[in-house]
Amino acid sequence: MDEFRPVPDALAYLLGSWRVARSVRDRASGAEGRFTGVTVFGALDEGGLLHEESGTFVWLGVPRPAERTLRFLPGPTPGTADVRFADDRPFHDLDLRTGRHIADHPCSADLYRGEFTVRDADHWRTVWRVAGPAKDLSLTTDYARLG
């Protein structure tokens, strides 16, 4: 059985810089890719964190620069977060108080289901499974705290 580390405050835990290693697998075609880079969770003036990820995504042997920005805002319950895209559209909720959380994000006819697990003070993982008529993907991301 996996052991998870409870996190009383998701935003406090995530604050800082993380090394990122993500594997992407298209379960329909068998194609695989990999992203490596850094994610920085920096404080927002209005509260919450700005998540800025940048690095290199290699797909079918071709490397490309890749980046994304998310906003992690205080959630409705103390210690939780409301994750939003850069344009403020809702993405998912996040509650790490047990060290593990499952979140869903419907995207058109596809469903993204994410599992978030905290291993220790400096390591956590997300596993997104995307299923639907347009996509059949598995994305596993490991985060290791820098500094």
C-alpha positions, -999 to 999 in steps of 0.1 A, spaced: 0 0 0 12 35 -8 19 59 20 9 95 15 20 125 35 -9 147 47 -4 184 39 -25 208 61 -21 237 36 -17 229 -1 -7 265 -11 20 266 17 33 232 6 36 241 -31 52 275 -27 87 276 -43 105 259 -73 102 223 -84 120 202 -109 95 186 -132 96 153 -151 65 143 -171 59 113 -193 30 114 -218 16 83 -234 -11 81 -261 -27 49 -252 -45 46 -286 -13 49 -307 13 39 -282 33 71 -289 52 85 -260 67 119 -251 85 135 -222 85 170 -207 114 182 -184 116 216 -169 108 237 -138 76 248 -122 77 279 -100 48 286 -76 51 323 -67 28 343 -44 0 363 -60 -7 398 -45 -44 389 -41 -36 356 -24 -28 322 -38 0 312 -61 9 317 -98 21 284 -113 46 290 -141 60 259 -158 86 260 -186 109 234 -202 112 211 -232 86 187 -245 99 159 -267 72 142 -288 81 116 -315 117 126 -311 112 163 -318 120 187 -289 100 219 -285 99 246 -259 68 243 -237 52 264 -210 19 268 -191 5 291 -165 -21 283 -139 -35 301 -108 -38 282 -75 -63 302 -54 -74 296 -18 -102 270 -19 -135 271 -1 -121 250 29 -90 262 47 -59 244 33 -74 236 -1 -70 252 -35 -91 262 -64 -70 257 -96 -77 279 -126 -63 283 -160 -44 316 -168 -77 331 -182 -95 323 -149 -115 293 -163 -119 266 -136 -96 236 -139 -100 215 -107 -100 216 -69 -71 204 -48 -72 191 -13 -40 175 0 -50 172 36 -49 134 34 -19 134 11 -40 122 -18 -67 138 -39 -87 129 -70 -100 157 -93 -121 156 -125 -120 181 -153 -145 178 -182 -130 191 -215 -156 190 -243 -165 153 -245 -133 141 -229 -128 136 -191 -95 144 -174 -92 126 -141 -62 136 -119 -47 118 -89 -24 140 -67 -2 123 -42 23 137 -17 53 115 -10 72 137 15 81 173 21 100 176 -12 83 152 -36 48 149 -51 32 133 -82 2 139 -105 -13 112 -128 -38 124 -153 -58 100 -173 -77 115 -202 -104 95 -219 -130 103 -245 -137 104 -282 -108 128 -289 -81 116 -265 -68 85 -247 -38 97 -228 -19 91 -196 3 118 -181 25 112 -151 44 141 -135 69 139 -107 79 170 -88 110 174 -67 116 206 -47 146 227 -58 168 244 -32 
